[in-house]
Amino acid sequence: MNQHFGFSKSKHRFTGFAAAALLACTMCGAPAQAMADDDSSDLDALQQRVDQTAQDYDTAVQNVNDLHQQMEDNQQKIDDINAQLPEQQQRGADAVRSMYLIQNNSAGLVSMILGSENLNDFLDRMTYLNHISSHNNQEIQQLKDMRDSLSQAENDLATQTAEAEQQQQQAQQALTDAQSAREEAQRRAVEAAQRELEQRQQQEAQQQAQAQAAADAQAQQAPAPDTQDQQGVDAGNPQVETGPAEVPTETVSTNDVNWSASKTDFVNQWAPRIDNFLSSYGSPMAGYGSLFASSAWDNGVDPRWSPAISIVESSGGIYCFEPHNAWGWGSYSFGSWDEAIPAHVAYLQSMYGGSLTYSAAQRYCPPNADFWYNRCISLMNQI
C-alpha cells in the first residue's frame, strides 16, 4: 500500500447530506479488526496470490515490451545496413579491382617512382600510392564490418524473437494465474456477502419476532384502558411512525466484473464507466477512472467499490475530511489523487477483501453499517 501519507489538521466545512453522512461515520475506514482465524489464513494466502500474479504479469508484460523495442531497434539497424550495403559493396569491389591493378602493374610503379625528379617528388608519389592503398583497404574493411554487423544484428533479432515468444507465453500464463486468483477472490466474496446477508436478515427477523412477542405479552398483562381516556392520551401524544429498520436487502451485482479480461481490456471497460459515474456527481476525481480501474485490477478489487465509498463519504471528494481523502479513511491525507486512489484500493483489499460484504460495512462504518452497506450497493450498481 502506498505509504506516502501526510497528516493535516485542516478541516473543511460540510453541508447537507455529505456532512451528515461523514459525521455519522467518523470511524469509517479506521483500521479494522482481524478476520476470523478460520478464514484469515485462506484469505491472506489468496491476497498474496493476487498480489504476486499482478507483479508477475506486469513484469512479464514489461519484459515483452522491452524485447519488442530491442527487436524494433535491431530491425531498423538491419534495414539501414541493407540500404547502405549495395553502395558499399560497389565501393569494395572497386577497391579490390584497384589494388589488383596496382599489384599487377609493378613495373609501371617502379618506373613512376624512379622517374621522380627529386626527393620531394619521390615522397609525394609514395604518399599518393599509400593513400590509394589505404583508401582501398578502408573500403574493403568497411564492407566487412557492415556484413559482420548485419550478421550480428540478424542473430540478435532471432534470439530476441525466440525470447519474446517465451516471455509472451510467460505473460499469458501470468495473466491466466491473475484471472484465476481474482475470479476465486470474487467467488469467495460473493458467497460471503450472500451468507452474511442471510444471517443479518435472520437476526433481524428473530429480533422483530422477539419484540412482537414481548409486546403481545405486555398487552395481555396490562388492563384495558378506558376508551375515552385513551383517546385523550392519543390526542395529546401522537405516535411517530418509525418504520422498519434499514436491514440489508441485497448484495452487489458482480456479473459485469469480468476478471477473465486482460488488464488493458479491464481498464478500457471500467475507466469510462467510473468517469461517467463520478462526473454525474460533480466529483473532482472524474477523469481518474483509469487509475481506479488499473488499481482495482492490480489488487483484485471490485472497480466500483472505492468510487462508491467516495460518494457516500464525501460526495466524491467534494467535501474531504482530510486533503485528497475522499473515503472518510481515518485521518490520512495525501498530496494528490494519484497517490490517494491506489492507496485506498489496496487498503480495501488488504483489510476487507475484494468486494463489498456486510461484515466489511460493519468494520468500515460501525456507527451506521446498514445504511452504509445499502448505499454502497446502490451506488456500485449505478456504475
Secondary structure as GFF3:
##gff-version 3
##sequence-region A 1 383
A	DSSP	alpha_helix	16	24	.	.	.	ID=ss1
A	DSSP	alpha_helix	37	103	.	.	.	ID=ss2
A	DSSP	alpha_helix	106	114	.	.	.	ID=ss3
A	DSSP	alpha_helix	119	221	.	.	.	ID=ss4
A	DSSP	alpha_helix	227	236	.	.	.	ID=ss5
A	DSSP	alpha_helix	263	280	.	.	.	ID=ss6
A	DSSP	alpha_helix	289	299	.	.	.	ID=ss7
A	DSSP	alpha_helix	305	314	.	.	.	ID=ss8
A	DSSP	alpha_helix	337	352	.	.	.	ID=ss9
A	DSSP	alpha_helix	358	364	.	.	.	ID=ss10
A	DSSP	three_ten_helix	366	368	.	.	.	ID=ss11
A	DSSP	alpha_helix	369	380	.	.	.	ID=ss12
###
